[in-house]
């Protein structure tokens, strides 16, 4: 199969950011520099992972038994195998794994599987851009309501709040791919504006702590857009000088 070069690069960056973040959290003493670096990384790195899954999603496929088996083998089996192996090796109980919101670190595999199933439903139900946008708003609102109504155990069982956090990033990539918006959103002027806004929000939020859910979503998408633009379409000096 042909590889998509910029997607591979972005995946490498996303993995590196996760590793750096975990090294800072678990292995380094808390300093101003490490605190700032972790703050910047955590503002968008999981959104970037979800975005990459969305932008390579095949919007021409409809959900069937073969696809369910394929995604189960690639996501659910590693989730269960390595999660349970970690559970046994480090002396945790089965309940510690199942009812841990982060699934002892393996939550992303479960969450992205659930989101992929939702994406196939979107693919079947919606044929216009505004349908997908309204559908995304409805799904996100539904997840938000579930985090308020369900018991803590049920929320942790399905990692509902963590899955919800991936929805904007994934479906942004999904929509860009499905409606071929790639060439329309990659623009160096947009990139410069995004960099300014992203930096202003991070600095202001770090100083004044005005973070809330809409701002956090917006910030994560801005960070994702910036990294995506820088890697997928390298800027030329003559463009910068125009």
GROMACS elastic network, one bead per residue, 0.5 to 0.9 nm:
[ bonds ]
;  ai    aj funct       b0    kb
    3     6     6  0.89248   500
    3     7     6  0.81954   500
    3     8     6  0.74985   500
    4     7     6  0.54262   500
    4     8     6  0.63508   500
    4     9     6  0.88502   500
    5     8     6  0.52432   500
    5     9     6  0.63406   500
    5    10     6  0.87151   500
    5   232     6  0.83892   500
    6     9     6  0.50007   500
    6    10     6  0.61096   500
    6    11     6  0.85676   500
    6   228     6  0.84760   500
    6   231     6  0.61462   500
    6   232     6  0.50454   500
    6   233     6  0.83531   500
    7    10     6  0.50353   500
    7    11     6  0.61147   500
    7    12     6  0.85727   500
    7    52     6  0.71556   500
    7    56     6  0.86069   500
    7   228     6  0.87217   500
    7   231     6  0.85401   500
    7   232     6  0.75510   500
    8    11     6  0.50891   500
    8    12     6  0.62267   500
    8    13     6  0.86949   500
    9    12     6  0.50727   500
    9    13     6  0.62771   500
    9    14     6  0.86613   500
    9   231     6  0.72736   500
    9   232     6  0.86028   500
   10    14     6  0.60809   500
   10    15     6  0.85677   500
   10    48     6  0.83233   500
   10    49     6  0.86976   500
   10    52     6  0.78583   500
   10   227     6  0.77262   500
   10   228     6  0.70670   500
   10   231     6  0.69029   500
   10   232     6  0.82113   500
   11    14     6  0.50051   500
   11    15     6  0.61141   500
   11    16     6  0.84741   500
   11    48     6  0.85307   500
   11    49     6  0.72210   500
   11    52     6  0.74563   500
   12    15     6  0.51976   500
   12    16     6  0.60959   500
   12    17     6  0.86101   500
   13    16     6  0.50146   500
   13    17     6  0.61263   500
   13    18     6  0.87071   500
   13   227     6  0.88658   500
   14    17     6  0.51540   500
   14    18     6  0.64060   500
   14    19     6  0.87925   500
   14    45     6  0.61658   500
   14    46     6  0.78608   500
   14    48     6  0.66639   500
   14    49     6  0.62988   500
   15    18     6  0.51907   500
   15    19     6  0.63095   500
   15    20     6  0.86850   500
   15    45     6  0.87121   500
   15    49     6  0.83778   500
   16    19     6  0.50729   500
   16    20     6  0.60936   500
   16    21     6  0.84845   500
   17    20     6  0.50703   500
   17    21     6  0.60047   500
   17    22     6  0.85855   500
   17    41     6  0.64603   500
   17    42     6  0.85497   500
   17    45     6  0.66327   500
   18    21     6  0.50640   500
   18    22     6  0.62118   500
   18    23     6  0.86090   500
   18    41     6  0.80205   500
   18    42     6  0.84627   500
   18    45     6  0.70542   500
   18    46     6  0.82429   500
   19    22     6  0.52225   500
   19    23     6  0.61511   500
   19    24     6  0.86455   500
   20    23     6  0.50867   500
   20    24     6  0.61954   500
   20    25     6  0.86622   500
   20    38     6  0.81494   500
   20    41     6  0.85270   500
   21    24     6  0.51944   500
   21    25     6  0.62531   500
   21    26     6  0.86815   500
   21    37     6  0.81749   500
   21    38     6  0.57590   500
   21    41     6  0.68601   500
   21    42     6  0.73850   500
   22    25     6  0.50237   500
   22    26     6  0.59224   500
   22    27     6  0.77371   500
   22    38     6  0.89046   500
   23    26     6  0.54034   500
   23    27     6  0.50869   500
   23    28     6  0.65912   500
   24    27     6  0.57237   500
   24    28     6  0.50200   500
   24    29     6  0.76517   500
   24    30     6  0.78803   500
   24    34     6  0.64922   500
   24    35     6  0.82011   500
   24    37     6  0.85884   500
   24    38     6  0.69220   500
   25    28     6  0.65466   500
   25    29     6  0.83093   500
   25    30     6  0.81582   500
   25    34     6  0.88921   500
   25    38     6  0.80130   500
   26    29     6  0.85557   500
   28    31     6  0.84481   500
   28    34     6  0.79066   500
   29    34     6  0.80765   500
   30    33     6  0.83589   500
   30    34     6  0.62981   500
   30    35     6  0.64576   500
   31    34     6  0.52655   500
   31    35     6  0.59046   500
   31    36     6  0.85167   500
   32    35     6  0.50960   500
   32    36     6  0.61666   500
   32    37     6  0.86503   500
   33    36     6  0.51835   500
   33    37     6  0.61571   500
   33    38     6  0.85803   500
   34    37     6  0.50745   500
   34    38     6  0.60302   500
   34    39     6  0.84111   500
   35    38     6  0.52473   500
   35    39     6  0.60699   500
   35    40     6  0.87298   500
   36    39     6  0.50238   500
   36    40     6  0.62642   500
   36    41     6  0.86550   500
   36   206     6  0.84792   500
   37    40     6  0.52665   500
   37    41     6  0.61743   500
   37    42     6  0.85447   500
   38    41     6  0.51286   500
   38    42     6  0.59086   500
   38    43     6  0.84100   500
   39    42     6  0.53722   500
   39    43     6  0.62029   500
   39   202     6  0.83634   500
   39   206     6  0.82478   500
   40    43     6  0.53102   500
   40    44     6  0.74807   500
   40    45     6  0.87568   500
   40   202     6  0.73968   500
   40   223     6  0.88148   500
   41    44     6  0.61465   500
   41    45     6  0.57499   500
   41   223     6  0.89950   500
   42    45     6  0.56273   500
   42    46     6  0.74209   500
   42   220     6  0.86177   500
   43    46     6  0.82156   500
   43    47     6  0.83782   500
   43   202     6  0.84303   500
   43   216     6  0.73393   500
   43   217     6  0.89139   500
   43   219     6  0.67317   500
   43   220     6  0.54656   500
   43   223     6  0.73887   500
   44    47     6  0.51680   500
   44    48     6  0.61891   500
   44    49     6  0.89228   500
   44   216     6  0.88185   500
   44   217     6  0.87285   500
   44   219     6  0.70963   500
   44   221     6  0.68940   500
   44   222     6  0.79498   500
   44   223     6  0.54467   500
   44   224     6  0.60563   500
   45    48     6  0.50901   500
   45    49     6  0.65700   500
   45    50     6  0.89321   500
   45   220     6  0.76627   500
   45   223     6  0.80638   500
   45   224     6  0.74483   500
   46    49     6  0.50509   500
   46    50     6  0.63384   500
   46    51     6  0.85104   500
   46   165     6  0.84300   500
   46   166     6  0.70735   500
   46   169     6  0.82653   500
   46   220     6  0.83394   500
   47    50     6  0.51344   500
   47    51     6  0.59638   500
   47    52     6  0.86238   500
   47   165     6  0.77652   500
   47   166     6  0.59353   500
   47   167     6  0.84095   500
   47   168     6  0.75636   500
   47   170     6  0.73289   500
   47   217     6  0.87190   500
   47   220     6  0.60021   500
   47   221     6  0.68353   500
   47   223     6  0.85001   500
   47   224     6  0.65715   500
   48    52     6  0.62145   500
   48    53     6  0.87265   500
   48   169     6  0.66525   500
   48   170     6  0.83272   500
   48   220     6  0.79698   500
   48   221     6  0.79716   500
   48   223     6  0.79914   500
   48   224     6  0.50872   500
   48   225     6  0.83871   500
   48   227     6  0.82871   500
   48   228     6  0.82603   500
   49    52     6  0.53460   500
   49    53     6  0.65445   500
   49    54     6  0.88532   500
   49   166     6  0.84692   500
   49   169     6  0.79366   500
   49   170     6  0.80464   500
   49   224     6  0.88779   500
   50    53     6  0.51441   500
   50    54     6  0.62699   500
   50    55     6  0.87624   500
   50   112     6  0.75032   500
   50   166     6  0.57476   500
   50   167     6  0.75646   500
   50   168     6  0.83160   500
   50   169     6  0.52952   500
   50   171     6  0.82358   500
   50   173     6  0.79761   500
   51    54     6  0.50023   500
   51    55     6  0.61212   500
   51    56     6  0.87841   500
   51   166     6  0.82458   500
   51   167     6  0.88764   500
   51   168     6  0.81252   500
   51   171     6  0.71017   500
   51   172     6  0.64891   500
   51   174     6  0.75719   500
   51   221     6  0.87972   500
   51   224     6  0.75704   500
   52    55     6  0.52134   500
   52    56     6  0.64661   500
   52    57     6  0.86556   500
   52   169     6  0.82947   500
   52   170     6  0.71325   500
   52   173     6  0.65535   500
   52   174     6  0.88121   500
   53    56     6  0.56540   500
   53    57     6  0.63075   500
   53   112     6  0.81732   500
   53   116     6  0.87296   500
   53   169     6  0.89410   500
   53   170     6  0.62915   500
   53   173     6  0.74094   500
   53   174     6  0.80256   500
   54    57     6  0.51343   500
   54    58     6  0.87507   500
   54   116     6  0.84657   500
   54   119     6  0.85960   500
   54   169     6  0.75981   500
   54   171     6  0.58978   500
   54   172     6  0.70935   500
   54   175     6  0.79274   500
   54   176     6  0.85951   500
   54   177     6  0.77412   500
   55    58     6  0.84521   500
   55   170     6  0.74855   500
   55   171     6  0.82372   500
   55   172     6  0.78411   500
   55   175     6  0.76964   500
   55   176     6  0.66955   500
   55   177     6  0.52373   500
   55   178     6  0.81615   500
   56    59     6  0.88183   500
   56   173     6  0.77855   500
   56   174     6  0.75104   500
   56   177     6  0.71455   500
   57    60     6  0.88758   500
   57   116     6  0.83535   500
   57   119     6  0.84174   500
   57   173     6  0.83520   500
   57   174     6  0.63775   500
   57   177     6  0.76032   500
   57   178     6  0.83617   500
   58    61     6  0.59233   500
   58   174     6  0.86813   500
   58   177     6  0.84022   500
   58   178     6  0.80170   500
   59    62     6  0.78706   500
   59   119     6  0.84469   500
   59   120     6  0.78112   500
   59   123     6  0.61586   500
   59   174     6  0.78644   500
   59   177     6  0.78687   500
   59   178     6  0.58171   500
   60   123     6  0.77390   500
   60   178     6  0.84669   500
   61    64     6  0.87687   500
   61    67     6  0.88641   500
   61   120     6  0.75929   500
   61   123     6  0.77629   500
   61   124     6  0.88117   500
   62    67     6  0.84838   500
   62   120     6  0.60651   500
   62   121     6  0.81020   500
   62   123     6  0.68821   500
   62   124     6  0.64707   500
   63    66     6  0.81856   500
   63    67     6  0.62163   500
   63    68     6  0.72315   500
   63   117     6  0.77638   500
   63   120     6  0.55636   500
   63   121     6  0.74899   500
   63   123     6  0.86614   500
   63   124     6  0.81253   500
   64    67     6  0.54391   500
   64    68     6  0.63809   500
   64    69     6  0.87986   500
   65    68     6  0.51352   500
   65    69     6  0.62313   500
   65    70     6  0.85863   500
   66    69     6  0.51996   500
   66    70     6  0.61398   500
   66    71     6  0.87636   500
   67    71     6  0.61361   500
   67    72     6  0.83207   500
   68    71     6  0.53607   500
   68    72     6  0.59338   500
   68    73     6  0.85150   500
   68   117     6  0.81644   500
   69    72     6  0.50031   500
   69    73     6  0.60370   500
   69    74     6  0.85887   500
   70    73     6  0.52664   500
   70    74     6  0.63002   500
   70    75     6  0.85809   500
   71    74     6  0.50418   500
   71    75     6  0.57462   500
   71    76     6  0.73247   500
   71   113     6  0.68820   500
   71   116     6  0.83910   500
   72    75     6  0.52924   500
   72    77     6  0.62083   500
   72    78     6  0.88155   500
   72   113     6  0.75621   500
   73    76     6  0.60927   500
   73    77     6  0.52527   500
   73    78     6  0.74517   500
   74    77     6  0.65292   500
   74    78     6  0.67233   500
   74    79     6  0.88505   500
   74   109     6  0.88656   500
   75    78     6  0.56436   500
   75    79     6  0.60563   500
   75    80     6  0.87468   500
   75   109     6  0.53713   500
   75   110     6  0.68720   500
   75   112     6  0.80388   500
   75   113     6  0.64116   500
   76    80     6  0.61039   500
   76    81     6  0.84268   500
   76   109     6  0.67081   500
   76   110     6  0.63427   500
   76   113     6  0.72914   500
   77    80     6  0.52381   500
   77    81     6  0.58755   500
   77    82     6  0.83646   500
   78    81     6  0.50249   500
   78    82     6  0.57089   500
   78    83     6  0.76673   500
   78   109     6  0.79052   500
   79    82     6  0.58088   500
   79    83     6  0.56058   500
   79    84     6  0.81780   500
   79   103     6  0.89159   500
   79   106     6  0.61406   500
   79   107     6  0.78102   500
   79   108     6  0.86570   500
   79   109     6  0.58627   500
   79   110     6  0.67196   500
   80    83     6  0.51176   500
   80    84     6  0.57586   500
   80    85     6  0.81971   500
   80   106     6  0.87300   500
   81    84     6  0.54517   500
   81    85     6  0.59993   500
   81    86     6  0.85641   500
   82    86     6  0.59484   500
   82    87     6  0.83531   500
   82   106     6  0.80944   500
   83    86     6  0.52189   500
   83    87     6  0.61443   500
   83    88     6  0.87712   500
   83    97     6  0.70668   500
   83   103     6  0.72304   500
   83   104     6  0.69986   500
   83   105     6  0.80272   500
   83   106     6  0.63455   500
   84    88     6  0.61687   500
   84    89     6  0.85278   500
   84    94     6  0.74507   500
   84    97     6  0.72840   500
   85    88     6  0.52336   500
   85    89     6  0.60703   500
   85    90     6  0.85561   500
   86    89     6  0.51302   500
   86    90     6  0.60142   500
   86    91     6  0.83342   500
   86    92     6  0.80790   500
   86    97     6  0.89971   500
   86   104     6  0.80093   500
   87    90     6  0.56263   500
   87    91     6  0.60944   500
   87    93     6  0.64611   500
   87    94     6  0.69637   500
   87    96     6  0.78093   500
   87    97     6  0.65813   500
   87   104     6  0.79105   500
   88    91     6  0.53629   500
   88    92     6  0.61333   500
   88    93     6  0.74303   500
   88    94     6  0.84092   500
   89    92     6  0.78336   500
   92    95     6  0.81529   500
   92    96     6  0.59850   500
   92    97     6  0.73659   500
   93    96     6  0.50797   500
   93    97     6  0.67995   500
   93    98     6  0.89638   500
   94    97     6  0.52896   500
   94    98     6  0.62385   500
   94    99     6  0.84389   500
   95    98     6  0.50523   500
   95    99     6  0.55349   500
   95   100     6  0.76318   500
   96    99     6  0.57184   500
   96   100     6  0.56415   500
   96   103     6  0.79143   500
   96   104     6  0.79201   500
   97   100     6  0.53724   500
   97   101     6  0.85021   500
   97   102     6  0.84312   500
   97   103     6  0.51787   500
   97   104     6  0.60218   500
   98   101     6  0.80494   500
   98   103     6  0.63119   500
   98   104     6  0.88360   500
   98   156     6  0.79151   500
   98   157     6  0.59672   500
   98   158     6  0.86049   500
   99   102     6  0.86373   500
   99   103     6  0.71816   500
   99   153     6  0.63745   500
   99   154     6  0.80837   500
   99   155     6  0.86851   500
   99   156     6  0.53528   500
   99   158     6  0.83674   500
   99   159     6  0.86883   500
  100   104     6  0.65514   500
  100   107     6  0.89090   500
  100   153     6  0.86744   500
  100   156     6  0.58229   500
  100   157     6  0.70633   500
  100   159     6  0.81437   500
  101   104     6  0.79247   500
  101   105     6  0.89528   500
  101   107     6  0.73262   500
  101   153     6  0.87560   500
  101   155     6  0.74998   500
  101   157     6  0.67233   500
  101   158     6  0.76619   500
  101   159     6  0.51515   500
  101   160     6  0.83565   500
  101   161     6  0.85447   500
  101   162     6  0.78597   500
  102   105     6  0.52728   500
  102   106     6  0.65060   500
  102   108     6  0.81411   500
  102   156     6  0.78436   500
  102   159     6  0.69487   500
  102   162     6  0.79949   500
  103   106     6  0.51754   500
  103   108     6  0.87149   500
  103   110     6  0.89089   500
  103   156     6  0.84473   500
  103   157     6  0.86199   500
  103   159     6  0.80546   500
  104   107     6  0.74156   500
  105   108     6  0.78713   500
  106   109     6  0.60964   500
  106   110     6  0.74763   500
  107   110     6  0.54355   500
  107   111     6  0.61600   500
  107   112     6  0.86431   500
  107   158     6  0.87904   500
  107   159     6  0.69532   500
  107   162     6  0.79336   500
  107   163     6  0.85183   500
  108   111     6  0.50049   500
  108   112     6  0.59047   500
  108   113     6  0.83674   500
  108   162     6  0.81643   500
  108   163     6  0.78152   500
  109   112     6  0.54602   500
  109   113     6  0.62519   500
  109   114     6  0.88354   500
  110   113     6  0.52161   500
  110   114     6  0.64151   500
  110   115     6  0.87916   500
  110   158     6  0.78493   500
  110   159     6  0.81272   500
  110   163     6  0.83912   500
  111   114     6  0.52014   500
  111   115     6  0.62528   500
  111   116     6  0.86593   500
  111   158     6  0.77638   500
  111   159     6  0.70156   500
  111   160     6  0.79738   500
  111   162     6  0.72856   500
  111   164     6  0.85143   500
  111   166     6  0.79763   500
  112   116     6  0.60329   500
  112   117     6  0.86260   500
  112   163     6  0.72882   500
  112   166     6  0.79159   500
  112   170     6  0.87932   500
  113   116     6  0.51332   500
  113   117     6  0.64341   500
  113   118     6  0.88103   500
  114   117     6  0.52359   500
  114   118     6  0.64747   500
  114   119     6  0.87939   500
  114   163     6  0.78154   500
  115   119     6  0.61387   500
  115   120     6  0.87899   500
  115   163     6  0.74162   500
  115   164     6  0.89339   500
  115   166     6  0.82170   500
  115   167     6  0.72222   500
  115   170     6  0.80232   500
  116   120     6  0.64112   500
  116   121     6  0.87615   500
  117   120     6  0.53284   500
  117   121     6  0.65983   500
  117   122     6  0.88659   500
  118   121     6  0.50666   500
  118   122     6  0.62737   500
  118   123     6  0.85996   500
  118   139     6  0.89222   500
  119   123     6  0.60660   500
  119   124     6  0.86382   500
  119   171     6  0.79090   500
  119   174     6  0.80653   500
  120   124     6  0.62581   500
  120   125     6  0.85971   500
  121   124     6  0.51230   500
  121   125     6  0.60138   500
  121   126     6  0.83169   500
  122   125     6  0.51380   500
  122   126     6  0.55602   500
  122   127     6  0.85394   500
  122   131     6  0.89609   500
  122   132     6  0.69456   500
  122   135     6  0.75412   500
  122   136     6  0.87000   500
  123   126     6  0.58583   500
  123   127     6  0.73344   500
  123   132     6  0.87748   500
  124   127     6  0.78447   500
  125   131     6  0.86771   500
  125   132     6  0.88834   500
  126   129     6  0.79872   500
  126   130     6  0.88261   500
  126   131     6  0.56135   500
  126   132     6  0.60403   500
  126   135     6  0.81005   500
  127   130     6  0.88144   500
  127   131     6  0.68893   500
  127   132     6  0.76898   500
  128   131     6  0.52282   500
  128   132     6  0.66093   500
  128   133     6  0.89661   500
  128   179     6  0.86435   500
  129   132     6  0.52427   500
  129   133     6  0.63806   500
  129   134     6  0.87416   500
  129   175     6  0.74215   500
  129   178     6  0.88396   500
  129   179     6  0.73071   500
  130   134     6  0.60917   500
  130   135     6  0.83253   500
  131   134     6  0.52451   500
  131   135     6  0.59145   500
  131   136     6  0.84915   500
  132   136     6  0.59513   500
  132   137     6  0.85144   500
  132   171     6  0.86159   500
  132   175     6  0.75246   500
  133   136     6  0.51214   500
  133   137     6  0.62558   500
  133   138     6  0.86489   500
  133   171     6  0.88059   500
  133   175     6  0.84799   500
  134   137     6  0.51048   500
  134   138     6  0.62042   500
  134   139     6  0.86901   500
  135   138     6  0.50450   500
  135   139     6  0.61312   500
  135   140     6  0.85144   500
  136   139     6  0.51105   500
  136   140     6  0.59868   500
  136   141     6  0.83613   500
  136   167     6  0.79084   500
  136   168     6  0.79024   500
  136   171     6  0.73552   500
  137   140     6  0.52253   500
  137   141     6  0.60208   500
  137   142     6  0.85159   500
  138   141     6  0.50912   500
  138   142     6  0.60693   500
  138   143     6  0.86837   500
  139   143     6  0.62410   500
  139   144     6  0.85715   500
  139   164     6  0.88645   500
  139   167     6  0.85885   500
  140   143     6  0.51442   500
  140   144     6  0.61637   500
  140   145     6  0.86605   500
  140   164     6  0.65230   500
  140   165     6  0.89260   500
  140   167     6  0.69978   500
  140   168     6  0.81340   500
  141   145     6  0.61591   500
  141   146     6  0.85791   500
  142   145     6  0.51276   500
  142   146     6  0.61906   500
  142   147     6  0.87680   500
  143   146     6  0.50005   500
  143   147     6  0.63543   500
  143   148     6  0.88878   500
  143   160     6  0.68947   500
  143   161     6  0.73690   500
  143   163     6  0.85231   500
  143   164     6  0.60814   500
  144   147     6  0.52348   500
  144   148     6  0.67236   500
  144   149     6  0.89600   500
  144   160     6  0.86742   500
  144   161     6  0.75555   500
  144   164     6  0.73605   500
  145   148     6  0.51705   500
  145   149     6  0.61889   500
  145   150     6  0.84424   500
  146   149     6  0.50568   500
  146   150     6  0.55225   500
  146   151     6  0.89586   500
  146   155     6  0.78817   500
  146   160     6  0.77997   500
  146   161     6  0.86800   500
  147   150     6  0.59251   500
  147   151     6  0.81124   500
  147   152     6  0.82176   500
  147   155     6  0.64546   500
  147   160     6  0.68515   500
  147   161     6  0.63378   500
  148   151     6  0.82493   500
  150   153     6  0.81346   500
  150   154     6  0.62800   500
  150   155     6  0.64344   500
  151   154     6  0.53964   500
  151   155     6  0.63475   500
  151   156     6  0.87050   500
  152   155     6  0.50886   500
  152   156     6  0.61248   500
  152   157     6  0.84695   500
  153   156     6  0.51371   500
  153   157     6  0.59337   500
  153   158     6  0.88557   500
  154   158     6  0.65172   500
  154   159     6  0.81489   500
  154   160     6  0.82002   500
  155   158     6  0.57416   500
  155   159     6  0.55838   500
  155   160     6  0.51610   500
  155   161     6  0.69271   500
  156   160     6  0.67475   500
  156   161     6  0.81391   500
  157   160     6  0.78429   500
  158   161     6  0.85679   500
  158   162     6  0.88497   500
  158   163     6  0.81347   500
  159   162     6  0.53966   500
  159   163     6  0.60433   500
  159   164     6  0.85386   500
  160   163     6  0.50816   500
  160   164     6  0.60319   500
  160   165     6  0.86810   500
  161   165     6  0.63667   500
  162   165     6  0.50807   500
  162   166     6  0.68432   500
  163   166     6  0.53983   500
  163   167     6  0.67931   500
  164   167     6  0.53521   500
  164   168     6  0.80720   500
  165   168     6  0.70742   500
  165   169     6  0.81611   500
  165   217     6  0.80978   500
  166   169     6  0.56366   500
  166   170     6  0.61282   500
  166   171     6  0.85870   500
  167   170     6  0.52963   500
  167   171     6  0.59941   500
  167   172     6  0.83142   500
  168   171     6  0.54830   500
  168   172     6  0.59526   500
  168   173     6  0.86985   500
  168   217     6  0.71889   500
  168   220     6  0.89495   500
  168   221     6  0.76922   500
  169   172     6  0.52447   500
  169   173     6  0.64967   500
  169   174     6  0.86529   500
  169   217     6  0.85101   500
  169   220     6  0.78473   500
  169   221     6  0.64402   500
  169   224     6  0.79534   500
  170   173     6  0.53560   500
  170   174     6  0.61143   500
  170   175     6  0.87330   500
  171   175     6  0.58850   500
  171   176     6  0.83508   500
  172   175     6  0.52901   500
  172   176     6  0.62362   500
  172   177     6  0.86733   500
  172   221     6  0.83339   500
  173   176     6  0.51374   500
  173   177     6  0.61766   500
  173   178     6  0.84823   500
  174   177     6  0.53076   500
  174   178     6  0.59555   500
  174   179     6  0.85568   500
  175   178     6  0.50387   500
  175   179     6  0.59612   500
  175   180     6  0.80031   500
  175   181     6  0.77807   500
  176   179     6  0.56799   500
  176   180     6  0.56853   500
  176   182     6  0.59183   500
  176   185     6  0.86271   500
  177   180     6  0.51207   500
  177   181     6  0.66328   500
  177   182     6  0.70083   500
  178   181     6  0.79572   500
  179   182     6  0.85216   500
  180   183     6  0.75624   500
  180   184     6  0.83990   500
  181   184     6  0.52463   500
  181   185     6  0.64036   500
  181   186     6  0.88012   500
  182   185     6  0.56906   500
  182   186     6  0.63715   500
  183   186     6  0.55741   500
  183   187     6  0.79988   500
  184   187     6  0.74581   500
  185   190     6  0.75998   500
  185   229     6  0.88422   500
  186   189     6  0.88228   500
  186   190     6  0.72813   500
  186   191     6  0.76794   500
  186   225     6  0.87581   500
  186   228     6  0.88013   500
  186   229     6  0.61058   500
  186   232     6  0.87129   500
  186   233     6  0.74485   500
  187   190     6  0.52709   500
  187   191     6  0.62921   500
  187   192     6  0.88830   500
  187   229     6  0.78451   500
  187   233     6  0.87880   500
  188   192     6  0.62173   500
  188   193     6  0.86358   500
  188   229     6  0.80632   500
  188   230     6  0.89724   500
  188   235     6  0.70886   500
  188   239     6  0.78712   500
  188   240     6  0.77849   500
  189   192     6  0.51927   500
  189   193     6  0.63134   500
  189   194     6  0.85416   500
  189   240     6  0.89371   500
  190   193     6  0.51628   500
  190   194     6  0.60103   500
  190   195     6  0.85707   500
  191   194     6  0.50036   500
  191   195     6  0.60951   500
  191   196     6  0.86693   500
  191   225     6  0.77935   500
  191   226     6  0.61236   500
  191   229     6  0.69614   500
  191   230     6  0.82087   500
  192   195     6  0.51076   500
  192   196     6  0.63221   500
  192   197     6  0.87291   500
  192   226     6  0.87205   500
  193   196     6  0.52206   500
  193   197     6  0.62135   500
  193   198     6  0.84359   500
  194   197     6  0.52040   500
  194   198     6  0.57975   500
  194   199     6  0.83616   500
  194   222     6  0.61057   500
  194   223     6  0.80329   500
  194   225     6  0.78340   500
  194   226     6  0.67657   500
  195   198     6  0.51259   500
  195   199     6  0.59901   500
  195   200     6  0.84501   500
  195   222     6  0.78649   500
  195   223     6  0.80806   500
  195   226     6  0.68051   500
  196   199     6  0.52903   500
  196   200     6  0.60948   500
  196   201     6  0.86376   500
  197   200     6  0.50730   500
  197   201     6  0.61048   500
  197   202     6  0.85677   500
  197   219     6  0.86940   500
  197   222     6  0.81909   500
  198   201     6  0.52990   500
  198   202     6  0.61976   500
  198   203     6  0.86278   500
  198   218     6  0.89613   500
  198   219     6  0.62738   500
  198   220     6  0.88968   500
  198   222     6  0.62037   500
  198   223     6  0.67717   500
  198   226     6  0.88744   500
  199   202     6  0.51943   500
  199   203     6  0.60642   500
  199   204     6  0.84081   500
  200   203     6  0.52843   500
  200   204     6  0.59433   500
  200   205     6  0.82790   500
  201   204     6  0.51572   500
  201   205     6  0.57462   500
  201   206     6  0.82797   500
  201   215     6  0.84218   500
  201   219     6  0.73364   500
  202   205     6  0.50902   500
  202   206     6  0.58807   500
  202   207     6  0.85225   500
  202   219     6  0.79634   500
  203   206     6  0.51536   500
  203   207     6  0.62462   500
  203   208     6  0.85113   500
  204   207     6  0.52684   500
  204   208     6  0.58239   500
  204   209     6  0.73965   500
  204   210     6  0.78162   500
  205   208     6  0.52505   500
  205   210     6  0.54118   500
  205   211     6  0.60507   500
  206   209     6  0.56001   500
  206   210     6  0.82690   500
  206   211     6  0.87181   500
  207   210     6  0.86223   500
  208   211     6  0.86010   500
  209   212     6  0.89848   500
  210   215     6  0.86756   500
  211   214     6  0.85153   500
  211   215     6  0.62810   500
  211   216     6  0.64722   500
  212   215     6  0.54829   500
  212   216     6  0.59837   500
  212   217     6  0.86847   500
  213   216     6  0.50729   500
  213   217     6  0.61883   500
  213   218     6  0.86098   500
  214   217     6  0.52062   500
  214   218     6  0.61659   500
  214   219     6  0.85599   500
  215   218     6  0.50565   500
  215   219     6  0.59785   500
  215   220     6  0.85295   500
  216   219     6  0.50903   500
  216   220     6  0.61164   500
  216   221     6  0.86371   500
  217   220     6  0.52150   500
  217   221     6  0.62738   500
  217   222     6  0.86335   500
  218   221     6  0.52520   500
  218   222     6  0.61744   500
  218   223     6  0.87116   500
  219   222     6  0.50497   500
  219   223     6  0.61901   500
  219   224     6  0.85608   500
  220   223     6  0.51917   500
  220   224     6  0.61493   500
  220   225     6  0.85834   500
  221   225     6  0.60214   500
  221   226     6  0.85729   500
  222   225     6  0.50571   500
  222   226     6  0.61867   500
  222   227     6  0.87875   500
  223   226     6  0.51486   500
  223   227     6  0.63829   500
  223   228     6  0.85192   500
  224   227     6  0.53929   500
  224   228     6  0.59881   500
  224   229     6  0.84901   500
  225   228     6  0.50336   500
  225   229     6  0.59411   500
  225   230     6  0.85061   500
  226   229     6  0.52402   500
  226   230     6  0.61656   500
  226   231     6  0.87048   500
  227   230     6  0.52150   500
  227   231     6  0.62438   500
  227   232     6  0.83894   500
  228   231     6  0.54888   500
  228   232     6  0.57756   500
  228   233     6  0.81151   500
  229   232     6  0.54139   500
  229   233     6  0.57294   500
  229   234     6  0.75279   500
  229   235     6  0.88309   500
  230   233     6  0.59694   500
  230   234     6  0.56675   500
  230   235     6  0.72510   500
  231   234     6  0.60166   500
  235   238     6  0.86785   500
  235   239     6  0.70257   500
  235   240     6  0.74420   500
  236   239     6  0.53594   500
  236   240     6  0.65868   500
  236   241     6  0.89277   500
  237   240     6  0.50988   500
  237   241     6  0.62935   500
  237   242     6  0.88883   500
  238   241     6  0.50956   500
  238   242     6  0.64195   500
  239   242     6  0.53590   500
